[in-house]
Amino acid sequence: MKAKNDFSQTHGAAIDTTRAVVEWVSDIQLAQRYSVSRATIWRWTNGDEHPLPKPQKIGKNCTRWQLSKVIAAMEG
């Protein structure tokens, strides 16, 4: 006999909790984090001095960086 509170039996497949949460940050947030201007963030993205990863366009007027990749590039 199955337990009444077995979530996977009553609600379909069990929830996959092994996936990491991706945090997206803007140029404004990065500028605040590293105490620089927004222009500097864009220079770092396009230059060799502090190579930031390329941002991703996640909407029509929305470009963001994946925070974990920025931290790896800047601090790791």
N, C-alpha and C positions, 0 to 999 in steps of 0.2 A: 504494500500500500504506500502511495506517495504522500509526502507531507503536504498539508494544505498551503503552507507559506513558501513553497518552492517557486521563486520568482521566474526562473527560466521555463517552468512548466505552465505558469499562468499568463505570462506576458511574452511568449516567444523566446527567441535566443537571448542568452545572458548578455549583459553589457560588457563590452571590451574596455577594461580600465588600464590597459597596458600602453595606450597611445599617449605621447607627450602633448602637452598643451603648447601651442605656438603663440608667442606674444609678439605682436606687431607694434612698432614704434614709429613716430613721425620724425621729420627733421627737427621740429621744435623740441620734442622730447630728447632727442640725441644731443642737441645743442645745450640743453639744460644739464643733461647728465655729464657732459664733458666740459662744461663752462666755456663754450665757444659760440660763435655766431652760426646762423643757419647757412650762410654762404660758405663757411669753413667746412661744415658737414658735407656740402656738395663738392667742394674741392677735394676733400678726403675720399669721396666716392669715386671721383674721376682721376685722382692722382696717385702717385707712388709714395708720397711722404707718409701717410697713414692710410694704407689701403683698406677702406671699408668695403664690404660686399656690395654688390649692385642691389639697389632697392627693387621691390616688385610693385608693379601697378596692380592694385587690387580693386580698383574702381575707375570710373571715368576721370575723376579729379582727385584720386587718392593713391599716393605712393608711400609705401612703408618698407621698413627694414625689419628683418627677423632678428629680434633682440639677441637670441642665443648666438647667432652668427656674428653679430657686431661685437659682442663680448669676447668671443673667441679670437676675432681679428685684432681687437684693440688691447685686450688685457691678457690674452692667453698665449 
